[in-house]
Amino acid sequence: MAWKVPDHLRIQLAAPWPQTTDGENGVFALKNAEGYVRIIAAKGDGWEHVSVSHANKTPSWATMCQVKALFWDDDTAVMQVHPPASDYVNFHPHCLHMWRPEVGEIPLPPSWMVGPK
């Protein structure tokens, strides 16, 4: 199973924020070497989605890898998307997103195009 939820990191929000009961979605907090990381996870409408943010800085590659490992298996590909400028949404200046379609696989380029292994 690719999608997993780190319930030990789940936080409960005060009203009026809705609480999810299905276990697939929620808000999570992680403390790592960069400080506190806020994570919002949602699964539905054909997508698995995680948003990752710090209060005052953009998450590093290391943080994104750490969060990816919390929600998906090592052998699962997820993606960060750079949409057309007309579709940009910037709700939080220090938030990055990871996505995975619930059906099918993300096509990947050959690894040699990135560099030698």
Protein Blocks (a to p, Z undefined) as FASTA:
>chain_A
ZZdcdfklpccdddfbdcdfklmaccdddddfkbpaddddddeehiacdddddfkbccdf
klmmmmmmmmpcfklccddddddfklgccfbfkbccddddfedcdddddfklnocZZ
